Each structure stands twice: as structure tokens, then as C-alpha cells.
């Protein structure tokens, strides 16, 4: 394998083997093999349409929901194939949570947003404690603890996004996938999300898709550069941004593309 | 998405660095000539010319910081800007050493004739050659040449040690030669420092071009570890 594709030395949380995704006839991801280390932050970067979001969605089978999408190859979570027979996508999505570009809170109270998932899963512990713990982990608790019954829609965009992160954490996942989690936020809210990502990696494996290269450089331990469905380069973030191995990576990150 | 403005700014930064390098190189040449020719006028030109080198250092620093702040450069652009800052401060020191030599020449002209040792002549030849090649390597993006320069520093160090011994012997034999001997020692020490700074410039040029750290023998340590 090319030395432009990093292979983690420690435990691997997520992995793809020769994974391809087609939307109808069009391949969006072609033969990608990548290993995501446990409790690290990995960023996927690349121009629009390079397949980074498609690759991210394979990890919790969100592509299943897109008509005409076909997934070939393997996506492996803790050693077992996510697309194997008998795997329940709903269970996959509980263990591998996702946060989207636009904050999408339910039109319910702050409390109910966080409690929603655990209730469906029949959570038996103290719901108040779980809600508080999730909000604390999402660095939102102090801002909302006195108005838990207020509508989630009354929160600012940045707070709504952290609420969505709290909601994802409430079902106690092992991995958090983030698709452009800060692209709709102002710089201060963005910084809060980035700080939060830094803290989350103590307990979770985080995979983030971002258009913002500086953001990838700031928050991630490892960066993968995708181009036209190919994984071009994957390695420690610091090395990739100061001295990339592949010419296409160099061209992209220095803004000399096409 | 090639941002032309950024590319223009990078080209300007590089051009200013080349201009500064030209001034530093000519300061060393003129300082050395003033020594060999006992020419006070040349020595004065070196001292006066240092202001332009200092001004360029500040300008390059300012341009580099602005580019870092406003453009968030990556990869080879980032390395180029970071190294432009380091190389410009090395060049500024080269200019200062040229001034030190020129100032020593002013004293030497007034003291009784003291033969210039072949070691110092050889050092001046080597050092100006290294400096010129280091700047060529930077301008032509020639990392092979930059690596070659690194091998020349040992010879300069050796010559400096020899001049130290020879000058010491002269001074012990005849105390009237102490003043001139000390001045020559200063010249030799400044030439040796210029060779060191030239080595730094070459190391930074290699990092800029290849992204590889070669200073402090990092590369041979890497090879041994691998």
C-alpha cells in the first residue's frame, strides 16, 4: 500500500475495505480502504462532490436511505461488517451517532430533545441525570440548565447544534460522525463546537467532514483527502498540512486546484 | 481556485528576500575587500549599507506575518513563508557580521602592517562562495546544491581554528601585534559565523523545498532510527 495512506498502530474503531458507493450509474466513492483509530478525531476534506460525505454516511448506513445508492465492499466497526446479514441499521445508528450541517432540533423542549432517543430505547436509569450528563458533555448545560422546558427552537444556532450533539450523545454512542457541523455557525459558535470536539475525543471516536481546511487542521488528529471518489492521502494532520506526500493534496490545500 | 492575489504576494515576498540576500552578499564581499585592500571607504560603505538590510528584514517579517494572518497558507506556501522569516533574520545577522569585519578593518588600517594569513584569505574565499551558492540554491530551488553547501562548513571551522593558533603565536611573540592580532581574530570569528548562518540558510532552504528537517543532524538520526 502507498505510504500516503496511514495505517494506525493502535486499536482501529472503524475501517473500510475496498468500499465503493454508486448513486445509480455514478460512482461517488471508489475502492476506499481506510482505518480510523479509536478515540481520535479524523477529518475528511476535499472539494465538493469528492465523496467525503458519502464515505462518512457509510459508517452509520445513512446511504441506505438514499434511493439508488449501492454500497460495495466492507465497512467495519469494531471488527464486524456494518453491512453484514442481520445487522440492524437502527442499532448501528445508536452506536454510531451523527450530527448534521444544519442544527435540526425537534420542535420540543430542550429536555425532551435530549431525552428523546433514550426514551425510545427504553432507557431505565435516571433520565434527569442522563440529560444533564449529555448536556454537560456537549458544553451546553450551563447555558440551558434554568430553562429546560423552553423550546429548543428558541436557542441560537450554535446552541441548537450543541443540543443536537447532546441528543446524539444521550444514546451513549461509541462514535460520533459530524457532517459539516459548524458550517452554518458564526465564528464564536464554531469555536465552541471545535473546543467540544477536542474534549469529545477522550471518550469517542469522531469523524468529521469539513469544507474548512483550517478547521480540519485545528481539530483533527488525522486528515483524509478525497478527490473524485478516491482516497488520495491519509495521515497525521500536522504532516498532511505542512508537507503532503501527494501532489494532488498539495494542489488542493494550497488552493491551486484546477 | 488559484488566488492570484496570494500568488502575487508570495512572489513579492520572494523577490524582497532575494534583494536582501543580494545586499547581504555584497556587504560581505565589500567588507572582505576592505580588509584585503586596506580600504576605509569600502569599510564605511558596509556600515552605511546595513540600514537597508535591516529595513528589508522588517519588511519581510511584516509581509510574512500578514500572509500568515490573512491567507492561512498551507504546505509548501506555509514552509516558504516560515522559512522566509528565518532566512531573513539569518541574512540580517550576516549583514551585522559584515559590519563587524568592516569596523575591525578601520582599526587594522591604523595599526602597523600585519600580514594577512593565508587562512583568512582562504576563509573569505570559502565563505563568500558558500553565501553566493546558498542564495543561488534558494533562488533556483536547488536542494542538491543546498545539501552540498552543508559539507563546506567543516573546512571553514578548521581554518578558523588554525588562524586562532597562528594569531595567538604571533601575539605571544610580539606584544605590539596584540591589537592587530585581536582584530584579525575578530575577522576570522565573524567569517566563521557567516559560514554557520549560511549553513542555516541552506538547511532552511532544504526544509522549504522538501519539507525535510536536516539541521542538528536530524536526517542522519532519522536514517539510523529507520
Contacts between the chains, C-beta under 8 A, distances in Angstrom:
chain1	res1	chain2	res2	distance
A	213	B	72	7.9
A	213	B	74	6.7
A	214	B	72	5.3
A	217	B	74	7.7
A	241	B	74	5.2
A	241	B	75	6.6
A	241	B	78	7.4
A	242	B	74	7.7
A	242	B	75	6.6
A	242	B	78	6.1
A	242	B	79	6.6
A	242	B	211	6.4
A	243	B	75	6.7
A	243	B	79	7.2
A	243	B	210	8.0
A	243	B	211	2.9
A	243	B	212	7.8
A	244	B	75	5.5
A	249	B	75	7.7
A	250	B	75	5.1
A	250	B	76	6.4
A	253	B	74	4.1
A	253	B	75	5.3
A	254	B	73	7.1
A	254	B	74	5.5
A	254	B	75	5.1
A	254	B	76	6.5
A	254	B	77	5.1
A	255	B	1	5.3
A	255	B	2	6.4
A	255	B	3	5.6
A	255	B	6	7.1
A	256	B	2	5.3
A	257	B	1	6.0
A	257	B	2	7.8
A	258	B	1	7.6
